């Protein structure tokens, strides 16, 4: 173990010890609960989406904290690589700021916000390209594939969390009607709840995967 690795917080230890059971349970519970929860829970800028934003900001804060902790160069570079990704996801969940800066239009499936009316809308797409290119540059330039492959060889890579993200993303796409014609039966009036619930599981899976990777690299022997 790296002697410079900090002792994880008890809540972090609890989550990492139980996250797979909790995430799997939440994933399985999403389908039946979507027919029980009030439909407005899945509306834009409502309970589930607001929790999603908290998860994304938590992932961003953890990455920034890791980047600012002068302990391990690999960890700092990896944190720098993912900071733009968390930032973009958080910005997307606020419709690029439209939820704060524009009035909502009420539709059949709840309030809707659009970024088209924002004065900086033309700059959003270029900003996304620049930030993703920056993350890719850091990953390639700093050869971050090496520590990732090392985690794979040590059987510490978070395959379960990433597989859960893929399944949850597929369920979200199916609930939204973007799964090649496949639709989830029986919850037509609660598709938004199912979609947002599944999307939340994607973000929780990514946050847990980041926690596992940061923890494994922090505890690795110095090279």
C-alpha positions as CSV (number, residue, x, y, z in Angstrom):
1,X,0.0,0.0,0.0
2,X,1.1,3.5,-0.8
3,X,2.0,5.0,2.6
4,X,0.9,8.4,1.5
5,X,-2.7,7.2,0.8
6,X,-5.2,8.8,3.0
7,X,-7.5,6.7,5.1
8,X,-10.9,6.8,3.4
9,X,-13.9,8.4,5.1
10,X,-16.2,5.9,6.8
11,X,-19.0,6.8,4.4
12,X,-16.7,6.1,1.5
13,X,-15.8,2.7,2.9
14,X,-19.4,1.9,3.5
15,X,-20.5,2.9,0.0
16,X,-17.7,1.0,-1.7
17,X,-18.4,-2.1,0.4
18,X,-22.1,-2.0,-0.5
19,X,-22.5,0.0,-3.7
20,X,-22.9,-3.0,-6.0
21,X,-25.8,-4.4,-4.0
22,X,-27.4,-1.0,-3.7
23,X,-27.0,-0.1,-7.3
24,X,-28.2,-3.4,-8.5
25,X,-31.2,-3.1,-6.2
26,X,-32.0,0.4,-7.4
27,X,-31.7,-0.7,-11.0
28,X,-34.2,-3.6,-10.5
29,X,-36.5,-1.4,-8.5
30,X,-36.7,1.3,-11.2
31,X,-39.3,-0.5,-13.4
32,X,-41.9,-1.2,-10.7
33,X,-41.3,2.1,-8.9
34,X,-41.8,4.1,-12.0
35,X,-45.4,3.1,-12.0
36,X,-45.8,4.1,-8.4
37,X,-43.9,7.4,-8.1
38,X,-45.8,10.6,-9.1
39,X,-45.2,11.4,-12.8
40,X,-43.9,14.9,-11.9
41,X,-40.9,13.3,-10.2
42,X,-39.6,12.7,-13.7
43,X,-40.2,16.2,-14.9
44,X,-37.4,18.4,-15.9
45,X,-35.9,20.4,-13.0
46,X,-37.8,18.2,-10.5
47,X,-36.8,15.7,-7.8
48,X,-35.0,13.1,-9.8
49,X,-33.2,15.5,-12.1
50,X,-32.1,17.6,-9.1
51,X,-30.6,14.6,-7.5
52,X,-28.8,13.8,-10.7
53,X,-27.3,17.2,-10.6
54,X,-26.1,16.6,-7.0
55,X,-24.5,13.3,-8.1
56,X,-22.7,15.0,-11.0
57,X,-21.5,17.9,-8.8
58,X,-20.3,15.4,-6.3
59,X,-18.3,13.6,-8.9
60,X,-16.9,17.0,-10.1
61,X,-16.0,18.0,-6.5
62,X,-14.3,14.7,-5.9
63,X,-12.2,15.0,-9.1
64,X,-11.2,18.6,-8.2
65,X,-10.3,17.6,-4.7
66,X,-8.1,14.8,-6.1
67,X,-6.5,17.1,-8.6
68,X,-5.6,19.6,-5.9
69,X,-4.2,16.9,-3.6
70,X,-0.4,16.8,-4.3
71,X,0.0,13.1,-3.6
72,X,0.3,11.2,-6.8
73,X,0.9,12.5,-10.3
74,X,-1.1,9.7,-12.0
75,X,-4.2,10.5,-9.8
76,X,-3.9,14.2,-10.5
77,X,-3.7,13.7,-14.2
78,X,-6.7,11.3,-14.2
79,X,-8.7,13.8,-12.1
80,X,-7.7,16.5,-14.6
81,X,-9.0,14.3,-17.4
82,X,-12.4,13.7,-15.9
83,X,-13.1,17.2,-14.6
84,X,-14.3,18.5,-18.0
85,X,-16.6,15.4,-18.4
86,X,-18.3,15.9,-15.1
87,X,-18.6,19.6,-15.9
88,X,-20.3,19.0,-19.2
89,X,-22.7,16.4,-17.8
90,X,-23.7,18.9,-15.0
91,X,-24.2,21.7,-17.5
92,X,-26.3,19.4,-19.8
93,X,-28.6,18.5,-16.8
94,X,-29.3,22.3,-16.4
95,X,-30.0,22.6,-20.1
96,X,-26.7,24.6,-20.3
97,X,-28.0,27.0,-17.7
98,X,-31.5,27.5,-19.2
99,X,-33.1,26.1,-16.0
100,X,-31.7,29.1,-14.2
101,X,-31.9,31.8,-16.9
102,X,-35.1,31.2,-18.8
103,X,-38.7,30.5,-18.1
104,X,-40.1,27.1,-18.5
105,X,-42.8,26.2,-21.1
106,X,-45.4,23.8,-19.7
107,X,-46.1,20.8,-21.9
108,X,-48.1,17.6,-21.5
109,X,-45.1,15.9,-19.9
110,X,-44.2,18.8,-17.6
111,X,-42.0,21.9,-17.9
112,X,-39.5,22.2,-20.6
113,X,-36.4,24.4,-20.8
114,X,-34.4,25.1,-23.9
115,X,-30.9,26.5,-24.4
116,X,-31.8,27.9,-27.8
117,X,-32.7,31.2,-26.4
118,X,-29.5,31.7,-24.4
119,X,-27.2,34.3,-25.8
120,X,-24.2,32.0,-25.6
121,X,-26.0,29.0,-27.3
122,X,-23.8,29.2,-30.4
123,X,-20.7,28.6,-28.3
124,X,-22.0,25.5,-26.5
125,X,-21.1,23.0,-29.2
126,X,-17.5,24.3,-29.7
127,X,-17.0,24.3,-26.0
128,X,-18.1,20.7,-25.8
129,X,-15.6,19.8,-28.5
130,X,-12.8,21.7,-26.9
131,X,-13.3,20.2,-23.4
132,X,-13.7,16.6,-24.7
133,X,-10.6,17.1,-26.9
134,X,-8.7,18.4,-23.8
135,X,-9.7,15.3,-21.8
136,X,-8.6,13.0,-24.7
137,X,-5.3,14.9,-25.0
138,X,-4.6,14.5,-21.3
139,X,-5.5,10.8,-21.4
140,X,-3.3,10.1,-24.4
141,X,-0.4,12.5,-23.6
142,X,-0.1,11.2,-20.0
143,X,-0.5,7.6,-21.0
144,X,-3.4,7.0,-18.5
145,X,-4.2,3.8,-20.3
146,X,-1.2,2.3,-18.4
147,X,-2.7,2.6,-14.9
148,X,-6.1,1.5,-16.2
149,X,-4.6,-1.7,-17.7
150,X,-2.7,-2.2,-14.4
151,X,-6.0,-2.1,-12.6
152,X,-7.4,-4.6,-15.1
153,X,-4.5,-7.0,-14.5
154,X,-5.0,-6.6,-10.7
155,X,-8.7,-7.3,-11.1
156,X,-9.5,-3.9,-9.5
157,X,-11.1,-2.3,-12.6
158,X,-14.8,-1.4,-11.9
159,X,-16.3,-3.6,-14.6
160,X,-19.5,-4.1,-12.6
161,X,-20.2,-0.4,-12.3
162,X,-19.5,0.3,-16.0
163,X,-21.7,-2.7,-17.0
164,X,-24.5,-1.3,-14.8
165,X,-24.0,2.1,-16.6
166,X,-24.5,0.4,-20.0
167,X,-27.6,-1.4,-18.8
168,X,-29.1,1.7,-17.2
169,X,-28.3,3.8,-20.3
170,X,-30.1,1.2,-22.4
171,X,-33.2,1.3,-20.1
172,X,-33.2,5.1,-20.2
173,X,-33.0,5.0,-24.0
174,X,-35.9,2.5,-24.2
175,X,-38.0,4.5,-21.9
176,X,-37.4,7.6,-24.0
177,X,-38.2,5.7,-27.2
178,X,-34.7,5.7,-28.6
179,X,-34.0,1.9,-28.6
180,X,-34.7,1.0,-32.2
181,X,-38.5,0.6,-31.7
182,X,-38.2,-1.4,-28.5
183,X,-40.5,0.0,-25.8
184,X,-40.9,-0.9,-22.1
185,X,-44.5,-2.2,-21.6
186,X,-46.9,-1.3,-18.9
187,X,-45.7,2.1,-17.7
188,X,-46.6,4.3,-20.6
189,X,-47.8,7.1,-18.2
190,X,-44.5,6.9,-16.2
191,X,-41.9,6.7,-18.9
192,X,-40.3,10.0,-17.8
193,X,-39.8,8.6,-14.3
194,X,-38.3,5.4,-15.7
195,X,-36.0,7.4,-18.0
196,X,-34.7,9.7,-15.3
197,X,-34.4,6.9,-12.7
198,X,-32.2,4.9,-15.1
199,X,-30.2,8.0,-16.0
200,X,-29.6,8.6,-12.3
201,X,-28.2,5.0,-12.1
202,X,-25.8,5.8,-14.9
203,X,-24.4,8.8,-13.0
204,X,-24.2,6.9,-9.7
205,X,-22.4,4.0,-11.5
206,X,-19.9,6.5,-13.0
207,X,-19.3,8.2,-9.6
208,X,-18.7,4.8,-7.9
209,X,-16.4,3.7,-10.7
210,X,-14.4,6.9,-10.2
211,X,-14.3,6.3,-6.4
212,X,-13.0,2.7,-6.9
213,X,-10.3,3.8,-9.4
214,X,-9.1,6.7,-7.3
215,X,-9.0,4.4,-4.2
216,X,-7.2,1.6,-6.0
217,X,-4.6,4.0,-7.5
218,X,-4.1,5.7,-4.1
219,X,-3.4,2.4,-2.4
220,X,-1.1,1.1,-5.1
221,X,2.6,0.8,-4.3
222,X,4.6,3.8,-5.6
223,X,6.4,3.1,-8.8
